[in-house]
Amino acid sequence: MKQIFRYMAIATFALYAGNLSAQNLSSAYFLDGFAQGHELNPAKDYDRKGYFGFPLSNINVGVKGNLSLTDVLYKNPDPTGKKLVTYMHPSISYDEVMGNISKNNKLLSDFRIELVSVGFRGFKGYNTITLGLRGNVGANIPKEFFDLTKQLSNKDYELNGLKATASTYAELGLGHSHQVTDAWRIGGKIKFLVGGAYANMQMDNLSLKLQDPNQWRATANATMEVGVKGFTWGEPEIKQYNDPSQGTYKQVDFDNIDVKSPGPNGFGLGFDLGAEWDLEKEFGVKGLKASIALLDLGFIHWKRVSMAKNNGDEFIFDGFDDIKVKDGNGKTFEEQSDNIGDRLTDMYRIQAQPGTTSKTRSLGATLNVGVEYALPSYRHLKFGFLSTTRIQGNYSWNEERFAVTVSPAKMFEVAANFGAGTLGCNIGWIINFHPRGFNLFLGSDHCIGKFSKQWAPLRSNYDFCMGINYPIGKSRIPKKAE
């Protein structure tokens, strides 16, 4: 649990180290021969009789965010130094750091692994069955946090919006789409969800009044929820007030938390809805289509949720020290980041609450709106525009993507695109190889770019998607343009 505090203190390192992100491969939205198209819009048809995939049908991993590694780690200004230093290093100017930081800094992670995926025709339409694992991690770090930890001036600070969330669950999806009229196709999917683990942290209303360079008078509100079967807070840590006459108090010791016999801890429902509109058949505009989809509209009811919070009382806090990755004192970066986590723990003074409760949490919904135009003289070359909006409170984001898709042969499709939005600009691509009986796709919505010497990505937007499926029947894509 201390790792969550480290997200706030060191911004992005835990996400770069191992957490993964990406929801669906948007670069594949306009492909005709993409077996997993129903994940992007449940109304989408497939160019074969069906397909099946096991066990690597669709794997999607990566990271999203508007805070990059280069925003929090800098080259050591000491010419004899070989290691990077954090933004808190005294040789890195305040103006340089704050010029790189956004008002709200988001770090987001969704992973999808489909274990089984099947598509087939029947019931007057196209049907899909999927079984997979889903998960997400999100953190929101306001700009004021970097101001506080960098400058440490003799002034009052008001800090709100330090938040982090995470959940994992299994998903069984049953989908169906069919042609309503020549111009309209609709589809839907119902998802049965089994919750595995859930955590949510909100650290609000932090007020700091500096009395002297080493002492802060602080008031803070913090709440933590952990929905994991068998979870316990363990023995609390006994701390002494700065004024010895006040005695001692208890707070959660994150080194003592434990999980025994974990298992399913929640159940829920989700829905995907979609529609496609062929404007050529409706109005005679050759090659023009539009589509819309609302994905992951639903909830999970978590059965056993352990709570911890503080009481919001004013107290004395000693403040932060400047932290460097390697400053000659023999401490490693890991040890120093632990120190920041310990200080945040002391500042918020979170105390475990007795018993457990239940919580119902909504899923992060995604809205896709697309328009595509195929050249009348060569229908295998298409241009597309896709708007994607994630609706998830503090972790919401939006992205517009312009794409070019070409299918030079029935068994081969390739697409390239450029996207821009809340989390910055990116370049995406996909290669989809689908001869009879076999389908392999590789792609990315956010090219990974450069690495540091420590092999950490310098950008906070990167992902990779791949999958192997086995189509049934011949492709219905025509060999030549109409």
CORDA-V486747 format. One record per helix or strand of 2 or more residues. SS is the DSSP state (alpha for helix, beta for strand). FROM is the first residue (numbers start at 0). LEN is the number of residues. If there is no record, write none. Layout:
BEGIN
ss	from	len
SS	FROM	LEN
SS	FROM	LEN
END
This chain:
BEGIN
ss	from	len
alpha	1	9
alpha	12	5
alpha	25	3
alpha	34	5
beta	49	4
beta	57	8
alpha	68	4
beta	72	2
beta	84	2
alpha	93	6
beta	103	19
beta	124	18
alpha	142	9
beta	155	4
beta	161	18
beta	183	29
beta	214	14
beta	230	2
beta	236	4
alpha	243	3
beta	247	4
beta	257	2
beta	265	13
alpha	278	5
beta	287	22
beta	314	3
alpha	332	16
beta	350	12
beta	364	11
beta	377	14
alpha	392	3
beta	396	13
beta	411	10
beta	423	10
beta	438	6
beta	461	11
END
